[in-house]
């Protein structure tokens, strides 16, 4: 077995630079799409459902792109064709979003935008595993976190910065403010430019050379009939039980999303138990069943981590505008000032994440991957819980310090733990499958947060952030259960 040569700092810089553009677009989406929805007439209860398109898109797109990129080799390489195609589509989506004439058109554009970003983002995760030796992978994923932070700082704060420069921050008649419109236009240009930089300044190992470096053999597929049908029936019965509870307690219809997910997975397993197909769907489902033990353990860490993040992205605007700026009217000056401050807060936690990305490799050397991740997740949990006691919006910047460390860690350390246990031939598809454990908690959040707030917290959105804080504390405990064979030296 040959050992991959280490890359220079600037080679790692170039291969990760495209993430600056990807996160620029993603940060505009997370910071401003809820604002666009509310401006176009969405109620607070509708917002989680309108966001559902984004995680469902990732659930479908990322494993497909991972599977295809594992089997691709062109003049541009293995992963880079997907970087470029996704960036072009995402840039077009960013240009269209602020011009959406209706609420449902904006929801459709969110779906297109998220699908396009996922086409670019998934191969970037596998790219680090492809190119770097084990020792440099924590650095590579931390470098991605650094660029994610820098891109998100600028993107999240852009409406606020443009308002300070005199660009109109309000629009009569339910229109989108110019500050938001011009931010999305800039986002399209930055996203495409940054990804082009990586595409043109990097190279990839050919498949045969990559296989020669691979320390992990491809696992043989297990017998599909071995318990697969039984597990499929159990998942379907679980869906029926949840549907019965929803109907019996007259819960919100959005919770039927959980039912659809449970039954769809059960039906997929039943199909897999019967089919002899060797097509893409069958191979992805086989890989899902045969995922490494480390991935199963990391799944719980990801589930609780991303539930918390999605709660923050959905409800931060509602919390800050209502609690800290005293307005629920999207046409008021106070509401738009509060919404802009959310952009500043999101910029702040991404800025802190960029700094944390420089510190995390040092933490890993001292405490290892698991303990470092625990510390960072607990800092994030404390940050979200602090929204319960802080009333001066300026002090929320301190809350974002903890969230920033958690965000940088979530974007790097789970991937460093995982990539060392994946075969090179399936790096892309397993990174795509790993995205399931990002998407599922987002679907759960979109399905149940509205009902939880309505039934137990009098509809007050601030408790969604408190639930998110508790979820990050649980994620940290789950990180200690992950069993990794070798810590990076």
Secondary structure, DSSP 8 states (H G I E B T S, - for coil): --------HHHHHHHHTHHHHHHHHHHHHHHHHHHHHHHTT--HHHHHHHTHHHHHHHHHHHHHHHHHHHT--BTTBSSHHHHHHHHHHHHHHHHHHTT--SHHHHHHHHHHHHHHHHHHHHHHHHHHHHHS-HHHHHHHHHHHHHHHHHHHHHHHHHHHHHHHTT-----GGG---HHHHHHHHHHHHHHHHHHHHHHHH-----HHHHHHH--S-------TTSSHHHHHHHHHHHHHHHHHHHHHTT--GGGHHHHHHHHHHHHHHHHHHH----SHHHHHHHHHHT--HHHHHHHHHHHHHHHHHHHHHHHHHHHIIIIIS----TTSHHHHHHHHHHHHHHHHHHHHHHHHHHHHHHHHHHHHHHHHHHHHHHHHHHHHHGGGT--SGGGHHHHHHHHHHHHHHHTTHHHHHHHTTS-GGGHHHHHHHHTHHHHHHHHHHHHHHHHHHHHHSTT-THHHHHHHHHHHHHHHHHHTT---S----
